[in-house]
Amino acid sequence: MKVAVIMGGASPEHEVSLASGAGIAEAAAGLGHTVIELVIERDGSWRDGQHEAIELLQDADVAVPALHGEGGEDGVIQGFLQQLKVPYVGSGVAASAVGLDKHLTKTILHAHGLPVTPGITLGGADLRDPEAAHQQLKAAGIEFPVFVKPNNGGSSYGVTRVTDAAALTDAIASAASVDGARVLIEQEMRGREIDLAVMQFPDGRVDAGPALEIHSDPNQPFFNTTAKYSKGAGEQFVVPAPLDAELAATLRRTAIEVFETLGCEGLARVDFFVPAGGGPVVNEINTFPGFTPASQFPRMWAAAGMTYADVVQNLLETAHARAAE
């Protein structure tokens, strides 16, 4: 196939996207596909020009929007590709938009009966009113420590762990610098941090790979941006995670249910907390997770016997089959 790999983008995850895109492009070329690399600059412009990019995309059999965060996982590029009638890897416009919006994701999952991290959402004038945040936290029964995060975004940019009320104002400002519309404040969940990779196959089947457990760097306050992308970050991953059969089955079933409830397609990574003595709680979903060979998603499928190239080939074939339907 002729495969167009789109990477970069205007979000803070620009460099992460370039790494994901480079890995996918190399694997696709190694599989014998003709690869076209298209880079979106930090200002949102196409490196080779938008008109030229459109022509290249329309000539492709499949596009891979290897973009993370705003402009990539929020349905914008997916809508653009649909307008061009170009088949692409991953979720469609609606599922992408919902998946990047943490508040909307949790609202839908909670309404569907799935357990999510307890928290509140601040917007509008409340973002500039610390007392409003304190009152909402009190009303919701949420106590410190908490995590303050942008509603939209990934890779833990703008995320702060807050242990007391005095630090809340600065944390909200940090999150609002990434997403000025909404900020989430969530209860810290003490327990294990487990991720599952969900993938769709050309016949429409959806499955989850072996679970991965994150052991946070003791030198960092949590699994933050520094911990995720520092040298040796992958050493913090244990896959397959040591789980009893019942918990493993529950995580797999719930991850697939999250994927299907939100209308996802192609791939997603579903992140959980497993509190001591309790069942899994959904933290987030990433509809196009980090995709270097060292990233969580391909490493989970490697534990199931699929190479990085196998995963890339499956995603391309699935997107092509979906377009054929």
N, C-alpha and C positions, 0 to 999 in steps of 0.2 A: 504494500500500500504506500501511497504518498502521505506522509504524516507531518502535520504542522504542529510544532511545539511552541506554545506561547509562554513567555516567562518574563520576570521582572515586575513591572507594575508600579503604581504610585503609592502603595501602602508601606508602612514601616518594615514589612517583611520582604522588601525588594530583593535583598541579597539571598535570603532563604529560598525565594522563588527561583532565582538564577541557578542555585545549586540543584534544586529539584528538577528544573527543566534540563539542565546539562546532563544529569543522570539518566533521565528518560530518553533524551535525544541519543545519547551514546548507546543505550540498550536497544532502542528501536533500529538504529543503523546496524548494530551487530546482528540483529534478527533478519537483516536483508531489506528493510524498508528504506524508501527514499525520505530523508528527513529535511524539513525546512525549519530553521530556528528563527522565531520572530520575537524580538525584544521590545517590551514597553518600558520607556524611560521613567525615571522618578517623577517627572512632571506630567506623565500620562500620554506623552507623544510616542509614536511608533518609530523605532530607530531608523527603519528604512522607508518611512513615509506611510501614511494611512492608506492612500490609494493603492500603493504597491502591495501593502499587507493584505488588503481586500482581494486583490487579484490572486495572490499566492494562496490565500485561504480558500477561495472558491475553486481552486485547482486541486485542493487536497481531498483525499478520501476520508480522512479523520483528523480532527484537531484535538490537541491536548492542552487545555487551559491550565497549565501548571503554575497557577497564580494563587497567592495566599492573601486573605484579608480583603479589605475594601477594594472594589473594582475587579476582583477575581473570584472570590467565593460568595459574593452577594447577589449573584444573578445578572450583573451588568454585562459581563463578557459572554455569558450564556445566551442572553437575549440578542446580543450582537451577532453571535454565530447562528442563531436560529433565523434571524432576518436574512442572513447570507445563505441559508439552507445548507450549512456545513455540519455534518455529523461531528459530535464531540464526546469526549470522555467525561463521565461524571454526571452529577445531578443537574436537573433543569432549573429554570428561572425561579420558580416558587420555592422548591426545596432548598436551593442555594441561599436565597434571600432569608428564609426562616432560619436556616442553620447558622448563619453568621450573626443573627440577632439573638443574643443569649436570653433576653427577657421573653421574646416571642417563643423561642424554642421551649423554655421551661413552662410557659403558660400552656402550650399545647400538650406537652408531655404530662403535666400535672392533671389537665382535664381528661387525659386518656387513662389516668390511674397509675402512671409510672412515677416512682419516687425521684424527686429532684432535690438539689441542695437548697436548704432554707435560706431565704434572703429577701431583700427589698430592692426596688428600683427607684432611683431618683431622676427627675427630669425637670426642665424649666427652671423656675426660681429656686427650687429646692437644692439645686446644685451649688447655689451661692449662700445657702442658709444652713449652717452646721446644726443649729438647734432643731430644724425640721428633720434632719437625718437622725439625730439622737432620739427624737420623739417617735419616729417610725420604727427604729430598731427596738425601742422599749415596747411599743405596741405589738410588735411581731414576736417578742420574747427572745430576741437574738442578743447574745452576750459576746463580749470580746474574749478571745481574738476573732477578728473577722478578716475577710479578704475583700478589698475594694478593687473593682476592675471595670474597664470600658465595656459598654454593652456590645459593641462591634469591635472585632480585632482578634488577633491571635498572637502566639509566641510569647505570651505574658507581658507584652508591652503595656506600660501604664498600670500594671497590677502591683498592689502593695498589701503586705500582711500587716494588720494594725492590731496592736495589743491593748491600746487604751484610747479613751475619748480625745485626749489632747492631740493625737496624731491624725485624727480622722479628716480634718479640714484639708491638710496637705495631700493626703491620699486621694481624696475626692478630686482635688485640682489636678493631680497627676493623671488620673483616669480620664477626666474631662478634656485634657489636652490631646488625647487620642480620639475620644468620641465626645463631642460637646453636647450631644443630645440626651444621652442617657448613661447613667453609671449604676452598676450593681454593687450592693454590699451583701456579702454572703457569710453565713456562719462557717467558721473553720470546722472541718470534719476530721476528727482524729481517727486514724485507722490506716488501711492500706490504699494505695493509689494504683488502680488497675486499668489498663487500656485494652480494647478489643478492635481488631481490624475487620470490617465488614466489606464483602466484595460480591458483586453480581457477576454471573457467568453468562456466556452467549445464549444458553438455553433459557435464561430468565431466573435460574436458581440463585438464591441469596444465601451466603454462608459466612461464618465468622472463623477466623484463624485462631490459633492458640493464644491465650491471654498473655499479656506482658505486664510485669510489675515494675514500678519505678521506685528505686531507692534513692531518695534525695541526697544531694551533696551536703554533708554536715557543715560545710563552710558557707552555705547559702541559707537564707531564711525559709525558702521553699523551692520547688522546681521552677525557678524563674528563668528569664531570658539568658542570663549568664550561665546558669547550670545547663540549659538546653543546648547551647551552642559553643561551650568551652571545649577545649581539647580533652578527649577522653569522656565526653558526656555519655556516650553509648555504654560505658562501663556501668552505668547506673541502671541499666535495663536487665531484667531477669525474664527470659522467655525460653520455654513455657514457664509461666508463673506457677509456683507450688500451690495448688488449690485442691481441696477435696472435690469429689465428683459432683456433689450436690451444688456447691457454689459455682463450679465451672459451668455446669448446665444452666444455672440461673443467669449467669453473666452472658453466656452465648445467646440464650433465648431473649433476654432483655435488649441486648445490643441489636439483634435483628429486628425486634419489635420497634425500637427507636428509629431505625433506618426506614422501616416500612411506614410507620406512623407519620413521619415527616415527608414521605414521598421521595426519598432519596433514590438515586440510581448510580450504578458504576462502582463507587467506593465511598467509604467514610471511616473515620476512626471515632469510636465512642469511648469517652473517658468516664471512669467511675471512681467513687470512693466506697470502700467497704469498711464501715465502722466496726470496732470490736463488738462482737455479740449481736451485730445487726446485719440486715441484708444490703445489697448493693444500692447505691444512690447515684443517679446520673449527674455528672458534673457538666460536661460539654460534648458537642459533636463537631467534628471537623469534616466538611464535605470534600475538601481536597487537602489532606494532611501532608506534612513534610514528606518528600519523596526521594531523598538521597538513599544510596544503598545502606547507609547507617541509620536511617530514620526508623521510627517505631513500626510504621505500617508494613514496609517490605520485610522487616525482621520478623514480624509475627508470622507472615506467610512463609518465610524461609524455614521456620520451625515446623511448618506443615509439609515441607518438602518442595516448595516452589521457589525457584531462583528469582532474582530481581527481574531478569529478562522474561521469565515465565509470567510474572505478574503484569509487566508492561504489555506483553502479547495478549494476555487475557482481557485487559482493559480495552485495548484497541479492537479486538474481535467483538467484544460486547457492545461497544459503541457502534461498530459497523452493522452488527446484527440488529440493533435497535433501530437504526436508520432504515434498514431494509424492510422492517415491519411497517 
